[in-house]
Amino acid sequence: MSDIFGYNRQTQANQIISSDNAVIDLGAGRIGLVQNYSASYNHQVEPRYEMGSSTLFWVTGKPSGQLQVSKLVGRDGLLTTFRTGEDACGGIRQLTISLDGGSCQVSAGGGLNFNGAKLQGVGVQGSAGAFEIAESATFLVAELS
């Protein structure tokens, strides 16, 4: 049967995993109050050409990535989740994003491991209208596995 606009929709259940199942570990265990995260892993790719030819050569660089996490501030206070005291002395972390099935059956294959992670920066945001304080951190990572 068509809807009010004339579309005939078909729906399928159990196709998309909710963010309720996302678990983030910054190297010291699961963190709570996470509101959003963004991760990327890239390597530089540049075209190279040869004089007298139309042949295209691809030159690739070394890969690296970035993980940004934003969470609400809890009773532990500001930035305690991101603070280890080891960053100034060369401390390296392993960060993990995984799926916890909770009440749903999830076969996610183990999640993502960001190895060789280094804290690059932190931030704090507040809003009078939202009645909340959020904090964020950006990590640079050497490897995604």
SULVEN-V339386 format. One record per helix or strand. SS is the DSSP state (helix for helix, strand for strand). FROM is the first residue (numbers start at 1). LEN is the number of residues. If there is no record, write none. Layout:
SS/FROM/LEN, SS/FROM/LEN
//
This chain:
helix/19/3, strand/22/4, strand/30/1, strand/34/16, strand/56/17, helix/87/3, strand/93/7, strand/112/16, strand/132/10, strand/143/2
//
